[in-house]
Amino acid sequence: MAADEALRAPRAFRLPPAGRVLGLRELRALWRSAAGHPALRSALGERLGVTDVALFASGREALRVALAGAARRSGRSEVILPAYTCFSVAAAAVAARLRVRLVDVTLSGAIDPAALEALPQERAAALVVCNLFGLAQTLPCASPGVCVIDDAAQALGARAADGAVGARGDVGILSFGRGKPLSGLGGGALVRRCGHDADEAEPVRASAHRLQSLARALAYDVALSPRVFGWLAAVPGLGIGETPFDPGFTRGGLSNDAAAVALAVLSRFDADLRARAAEAERLAALLAGRTRLVPLLPAPGTTGAHPRLACLAPSPSAREAAVAALASVGAGVSTLYPTPLGQIPGLAPHLEGPASLVGARELASRLLTLPVHGGLHGARLDAALQALSRAGCT
């Protein structure tokens, strides 16, 4: 296998997306995109109760900057990552030139406290808590000197007793990419309660011409249609919807057009959040009552962001049967990330120490997710339930 092929295998189909993003409000904002950055920083800071927000080209670029800063301040060379999470998290760690130590997870995707306690942490500059599936995870107790990063890429809008996800811990990370709770034209943010170090300051990216930005946005919007997305994802070689492990991602700041769209989408964010939560609760009740799937819902005393509804099948074979059944009726099913991080070939040279991945392997083999954009209603929902029944999943 060639070096670049090893870096990129395996790939994870992590959506289909949550429906169309751009309406007249967003397109108008895109046309007037010159002042998007200050307003977006202010709106995010007010929402999260933080004083410092820096905008970057992607969530993984924001994470890379945060990890590099934690390593520089601490003089340490490792980062602790959950063994099952988005491949981009591992790519950011490698891009920050850190060694990666994996900690096992529970079947809800949260860091296993006992597994974390068993790890050596004296060389760890940071611990990343990923809040998978839009669920607010309890921040684990890390050793002194370890920077706790509250990654809200999938969970902006979720809350726990200790506050808004993304504003807890030492640093927060946001993402504005496809299928995220705040889904725009890409980008991300690093948030802190106090100011950044000089080299964590926000770089500025020049915007494209207005007509170029508008054309890009419209093409992106059409591709976000679940049906169009499915067609594009089926074309070999396009890589639509895939999440490769790629530490060579774009560096730098958020473009003006992406900032303007994120700001416009943020204005309707609370309404979208409530709609996704209601849809997730409705689907979860149906699945729990009529199938053997176990929906993953927010813990008592917390709220979720619900970019997708995550469910556990009773076994790996039952998961495969359920996925095939739901795919046959166009239900928008996705298995998310196909393996634990420890099984990515390109990450292997950067791993530190042995890792028990029992929980991560089981989660990867039993997990499936469904869309919460309202497409599973009426005849399609009936067809999905009937398909699950034929597959022996009820």
C-alpha positions as CSV (number, residue, x, y, z in Angstrom):
1,M,0.0,0.0,0.0
2,A,1.3,3.4,-0.9
3,A,2.1,5.9,1.9
4,D,-0.8,8.3,0.9
5,E,-3.2,5.3,0.7
6,A,-2.2,4.1,4.1
7,L,-2.8,7.5,5.6
8,R,-6.4,7.6,4.2
9,A,-7.6,4.1,5.0
10,P,-10.1,3.2,6.3
11,R,-12.7,5.9,5.4
12,A,-15.8,6.6,7.3
13,F,-19.2,7.6,5.8
14,R,-20.5,9.8,8.5
15,L,-23.7,11.4,7.3
16,P,-26.0,11.7,5.0
17,P,-26.6,15.3,6.0
18,A,-29.3,17.1,7.9
19,G,-31.1,18.7,4.9
20,R,-30.6,22.0,3.2
21,V,-28.8,24.8,4.9
22,L,-29.1,28.0,2.9
23,G,-32.3,30.1,2.6
24,L,-32.8,33.7,1.5
25,R,-31.4,35.0,4.9
26,E,-28.2,33.0,4.5
27,L,-27.7,34.0,0.8
28,R,-28.3,37.7,1.6
29,A,-25.8,37.4,4.4
30,L,-23.3,35.8,2.1
31,W,-23.6,38.7,-0.4
32,R,-22.9,41.1,2.5
33,S,-20.1,39.0,4.0
34,A,-17.5,41.7,4.7
35,A,-18.1,42.1,8.4
36,G,-19.0,38.5,9.4
37,H,-16.1,37.7,11.7
38,P,-16.6,40.3,14.5
39,A,-20.3,39.6,14.6
40,L,-19.9,35.8,14.6
41,R,-17.2,36.0,17.4
42,S,-19.5,38.2,19.5
43,A,-22.6,35.9,19.0
44,L,-20.7,32.7,19.8
45,G,-19.1,34.3,22.9
46,E,-22.5,35.5,24.2
47,R,-24.1,32.1,23.6
48,L,-21.3,30.2,25.4
49,G,-20.5,32.8,28.1
50,V,-16.8,33.1,27.0
51,T,-14.7,36.2,26.4
52,D,-12.4,34.9,23.6
53,V,-13.4,33.3,20.3
54,A,-10.9,32.7,17.4
55,L,-12.2,31.5,14.0
56,F,-10.4,29.0,11.9
57,A,-10.7,27.2,8.5
58,S,-12.2,24.1,10.2
59,G,-12.8,22.6,13.6
60,R,-9.8,20.3,13.2
61,E,-7.6,23.4,12.5
62,A,-9.0,25.0,15.7
63,L,-8.2,21.7,17.6
64,R,-4.7,21.6,16.1
65,V,-4.0,25.1,17.3
66,A,-5.4,24.3,20.8
67,L,-3.3,21.1,21.1
68,A,-0.1,22.8,19.9
69,G,-0.7,25.6,22.5
70,A,-1.3,23.1,25.3
71,A,1.9,21.3,24.4
72,R,3.9,24.5,24.3
73,R,2.7,25.7,27.6
74,S,3.1,22.4,29.4
75,G,6.3,21.2,27.7
76,R,4.5,17.8,27.2
77,S,4.4,15.7,24.1
78,E,1.2,13.5,24.3
79,V,-2.5,13.9,23.9
80,I,-5.2,11.6,25.2
81,L,-8.0,10.9,22.8
82,P,-11.1,8.7,23.1
83,A,-10.5,5.5,21.2
84,Y,-13.7,5.9,19.2
85,T,-14.3,9.3,17.6
86,C,-14.1,11.3,14.3
87,F,-10.9,10.5,12.4
88,S,-10.3,14.3,12.1
89,V,-9.6,14.5,15.9
90,A,-6.7,12.2,15.4
91,A,-5.6,14.1,12.3
92,A,-5.5,17.3,14.3
93,A,-3.3,15.7,17.0
94,V,-0.8,14.4,14.4
95,A,-0.8,17.8,12.7
96,A,0.1,19.3,16.1
97,R,3.0,16.9,16.3
98,L,1.8,15.1,19.4
99,R,2.0,11.5,20.3
100,V,-1.5,10.0,20.7
101,R,-2.5,7.8,23.7
102,L,-6.0,6.3,23.4
103,V,-8.5,5.8,26.2
104,D,-11.4,3.4,25.9
105,V,-15.0,4.5,25.8
106,T,-18.3,3.3,27.0
107,L,-21.1,2.2,24.7
108,S,-22.5,5.8,24.9
109,G,-19.3,7.0,23.3
110,A,-18.1,8.7,26.6
111,I,-14.6,8.3,28.0
112,D,-14.4,5.4,30.4
113,P,-13.4,6.9,33.8
114,A,-11.7,3.6,34.9
115,A,-9.7,3.4,31.7
116,L,-8.6,7.0,32.0
117,E,-7.5,6.5,35.6
118,A,-5.4,3.6,34.5
119,L,-3.4,5.6,31.9
120,P,-0.2,7.4,32.7
121,Q,-0.8,11.1,32.3
122,E,2.4,12.7,33.2
123,R,3.4,13.4,29.6
124,A,-0.1,14.4,28.5
125,A,-0.5,18.0,27.4
126,A,-4.3,17.6,26.8
127,L,-7.3,15.4,27.0
128,V,-10.0,15.8,24.4
129,V,-13.6,15.1,25.3
130,C,-15.6,14.7,22.1
131,N,-19.3,14.7,23.3
132,L,-20.2,12.3,20.5
133,F,-23.7,12.1,19.0
134,G,-24.5,15.6,20.4
135,L,-24.7,14.2,23.9
136,A,-23.1,16.2,26.8
137,Q,-20.5,14.0,28.4
138,T,-19.3,14.4,31.9
139,L,-15.9,16.0,31.9
140,P,-13.5,13.4,33.3
141,C,-11.0,14.2,36.1
142,A,-7.6,14.6,34.5
143,S,-4.3,14.9,36.3
144,P,-2.9,18.3,37.1
145,G,-1.3,20.0,34.2
146,V,-3.5,18.3,31.6
147,C,-5.5,20.8,29.5
148,V,-9.1,19.5,29.2
149,I,-10.6,20.3,25.7
150,D,-14.4,20.4,25.5
151,D,-15.0,19.5,21.8
152,A,-18.4,20.7,20.8
153,A,-18.1,19.9,17.1
154,Q,-21.1,17.6,17.3
155,A,-22.7,19.1,20.4
156,L,-23.0,22.9,20.2
157,G,-26.3,23.7,21.9
158,A,-26.1,20.7,24.4
159,R,-25.9,21.5,28.1
160,A,-25.0,19.7,31.3
161,A,-25.1,20.7,34.9
162,D,-21.6,22.3,34.6
163,G,-22.6,24.5,31.7
164,A,-22.8,24.7,27.9
165,V,-20.8,22.1,26.0
166,G,-17.8,23.8,24.4
167,A,-17.5,26.3,27.3
168,R,-16.4,23.8,30.0
169,G,-12.9,22.7,30.7
170,D,-9.9,24.8,29.6
171,V,-10.6,25.2,25.9
172,G,-13.6,24.6,23.7
173,I,-13.7,23.6,20.0
174,L,-16.6,24.3,17.6
175,S,-17.2,23.2,14.0
176,F,-19.4,24.7,11.3
177,G,-19.0,21.8,8.8
178,R,-21.6,19.7,7.0
179,G,-24.0,17.9,9.3
180,K,-22.9,19.7,12.5
181,P,-25.4,21.4,14.7
182,L,-24.3,24.7,13.3
183,S,-23.9,23.6,9.7
184,G,-22.6,26.2,7.3
185,L,-19.9,26.4,4.6
186,G,-17.3,24.9,6.9
187,G,-15.0,26.4,9.5
188,G,-14.6,26.2,13.2
189,A,-13.7,28.1,16.4
190,L,-11.4,27.9,19.4
191,V,-13.1,29.4,22.5
192,R,-11.6,30.2,25.9
193,R,-12.7,32.1,29.0
194,C,-9.5,34.2,28.8
195,G,-7.3,35.5,25.9
196,H,-5.2,33.4,23.6
197,D,-1.5,33.2,23.4
198,A,0.0,35.2,20.5
199,D,0.4,32.2,18.2
200,E,-3.2,31.1,18.9
201,A,-4.6,34.3,17.5
202,E,-7.0,34.1,14.6
203,P,-5.4,34.3,11.2
204,V,-7.4,36.0,8.5
205,R,-8.3,34.4,5.2
206,A,-9.2,36.5,2.2
207,S,-12.7,36.0,0.8
208,A,-13.3,34.9,-2.8
209,H,-15.2,37.2,-5.1
210,R,-18.9,37.5,-4.2
211,L,-20.1,35.7,-7.3
212,Q,-17.6,32.9,-6.7
213,S,-18.7,32.6,-3.0
214,L,-22.4,32.6,-4.0
215,A,-21.8,29.9,-6.7
216,R,-19.9,27.8,-4.1
217,A,-22.7,28.2,-1.6
218,L,-25.4,27.2,-4.0
219,A,-23.5,24.1,-5.2
220,Y,-22.9,23.1,-1.5
221,D,-26.6,23.7,-0.7
222,V,-27.8,21.5,-3.6
223,A,-25.4,18.7,-2.5
224,L,-26.8,18.9,1.0
225,S,-30.2,17.6,-0.3
226,P,-30.3,14.0,1.1
227,R,-31.3,12.6,-2.2
228,V,-28.6,14.4,-4.2
229,F,-26.0,13.6,-1.5
230,G,-26.9,9.9,-1.8
231,W,-26.3,10.0,-5.6
232,L,-23.0,11.8,-5.2
233,A,-21.8,9.5,-2.4
234,A,-22.5,6.5,-4.7
235,V,-20.1,7.7,-7.4
236,P,-16.7,5.9,-7.0
237,G,-13.8,8.2,-6.6
238,L,-15.6,11.4,-5.6
239,G,-15.2,10.7,-1.8
240,I,-18.4,12.5,-1.0
241,G,-19.4,12.1,2.6
242,E,-16.1,10.4,3.5
243,T,-14.0,11.3,6.5
244,P,-10.4,10.3,5.7
245,F,-7.6,10.4,8.3
246,D,-5.6,13.3,6.7
247,P,-3.2,15.4,8.8
248,G,-2.5,17.6,5.8
249,F,-5.8,19.6,6.1
250,T,-6.0,23.3,5.3
251,R,-4.5,25.7,7.8
252,G,-5.5,29.2,8.6
253,G,-8.5,31.3,9.4
254,L,-12.2,31.3,8.5
255,S,-13.1,32.9,5.1
256,N,-15.5,35.9,5.1
257,D,-18.2,34.0,3.2
258,A,-18.1,31.0,5.6
259,A,-18.3,33.4,8.6
260,A,-21.3,35.2,7.1
261,V,-23.2,32.0,6.5
262,A,-22.4,30.6,10.0
263,L,-23.7,33.9,11.5
264,A,-26.9,33.7,9.5
265,V,-27.5,30.1,10.4
266,L,-26.8,30.9,14.1
267,S,-29.8,33.3,14.0
268,R,-32.1,30.3,13.6
269,F,-30.0,27.9,15.7
270,D,-32.4,27.6,18.7
271,A,-35.4,26.8,16.6
272,D,-33.4,24.2,14.7
273,L,-32.1,22.7,17.9
274,R,-35.7,22.4,19.3
275,A,-36.9,20.8,16.1
276,R,-34.1,18.2,16.1
277,A,-34.6,17.4,19.7
278,A,-38.3,16.8,19.2
279,E,-37.6,14.6,16.1
280,A,-35.0,12.6,18.0
281,E,-37.4,12.0,20.9
282,R,-40.1,10.9,18.5
283,L,-37.9,8.5,16.6
284,A,-36.3,7.2,19.8
285,A,-39.7,6.4,21.3
286,L,-40.8,4.5,18.2
287,L,-37.6,2.5,17.9
288,A,-37.5,1.7,21.6
289,G,-41.1,0.5,21.6
290,R,-41.1,-1.5,18.3
291,T,-37.5,-2.6,17.6
292,R,-34.5,-4.1,19.4
293,L,-32.5,-0.9,18.7
294,V,-31.5,1.1,21.8
295,P,-31.5,4.9,21.1
296,L,-28.7,6.9,22.8
297,L,-30.4,9.9,24.5
298,P,-29.2,12.7,26.8
299,A,-28.5,11.7,30.4
300,P,-30.9,13.0,33.1
301,G,-30.1,16.7,33.8
302,T,-28.6,17.3,30.4
303,T,-29.8,18.3,26.9
304,G,-28.5,17.2,23.6
305,A,-27.8,18.8,20.2
306,H,-28.9,15.8,18.1
307,P,-27.1,16.1,14.8
308,R,-28.1,12.5,14.3
309,L,-30.0,9.9,16.5
310,A,-27.5,7.3,17.5
311,C,-28.7,3.8,18.3
312,L,-27.1,0.5,19.4
313,A,-28.1,-2.7,17.8
314,P,-28.1,-5.8,20.1
315,S,-25.1,-7.4,18.2
316,P,-22.8,-6.7,15.2
317,S,-24.8,-9.0,13.0
318,A,-28.1,-7.3,14.0
319,R,-26.5,-4.0,13.2
320,E,-25.5,-5.1,9.7
321,A,-29.1,-6.5,9.1
322,A,-30.6,-3.2,10.4
323,V,-28.3,-1.1,8.2
324,A,-29.1,-3.1,5.1
325,A,-32.8,-3.0,5.8
326,L,-32.9,0.8,6.5
327,A,-30.7,1.6,3.4
328,S,-33.1,-0.4,1.2
329,V,-35.9,2.0,1.9
330,G,-33.8,5.2,1.8
331,A,-34.0,5.9,5.5
332,G,-30.7,7.8,5.6
333,V,-28.9,5.3,7.9
334,S,-25.2,5.7,8.6
335,T,-22.7,3.7,10.7
336,L,-20.6,6.7,11.3
337,Y,-16.9,5.9,12.0
338,P,-16.1,2.3,10.9
339,T,-13.3,1.5,13.4
340,P,-11.7,2.7,16.6
341,L,-8.8,5.1,16.1
342,G,-6.3,2.4,17.0
343,Q,-7.1,0.6,13.7
344,I,-6.3,3.5,11.4
345,P,-3.1,2.4,9.6
346,G,-1.8,6.0,9.2
347,L,-2.1,6.7,12.9
348,A,-0.2,3.7,14.1
349,P,3.3,5.3,14.0
350,H,2.0,8.1,16.2
351,L,0.4,5.9,19.0
352,E,1.9,5.7,22.4
353,G,1.6,2.7,24.7
354,P,-0.8,-0.3,24.5
355,A,-4.5,0.5,24.6
356,S,-7.5,-1.6,25.6
357,L,-10.2,-0.9,22.9
358,V,-12.9,-3.3,24.1
359,G,-15.6,-0.7,24.4
360,A,-14.5,1.2,21.3
361,R,-14.6,-2.0,19.2
362,E,-18.0,-3.0,20.5
363,L,-19.4,0.5,19.9
364,A,-18.0,0.6,16.3
365,S,-19.6,-2.8,15.5
366,R,-23.1,-2.0,17.0
367,L,-23.7,1.7,16.2
368,L,-26.0,3.1,13.6
369,T,-27.4,6.6,13.3
370,L,-30.5,8.0,11.7
371,P,-31.3,11.6,10.4
372,V,-33.4,14.0,12.5
373,H,-34.3,16.4,9.7
374,G,-37.9,15.1,9.6
375,G,-37.5,12.8,6.6
376,L,-38.6,9.6,8.5
377,H,-42.4,10.2,8.5
378,G,-45.5,8.6,7.0
379,A,-44.9,6.0,4.3
380,R,-41.1,6.1,4.6
381,L,-41.2,5.5,8.4
382,D,-43.7,2.6,7.9
383,A,-41.4,1.1,5.2
384,A,-38.4,1.5,7.6
385,L,-40.2,-0.3,10.4
386,Q,-41.4,-3.1,8.1
387,A,-37.8,-3.5,6.7
388,L,-36.5,-3.8,10.2
389,S,-39.1,-6.4,11.0
390,R,-38.2,-8.5,7.9
391,A,-34.5,-8.3,8.9
392,G,-35.4,-9.7,12.4
393,C,-34.6,-6.4,14.2
394,T,-38.0,-6.1,15.9
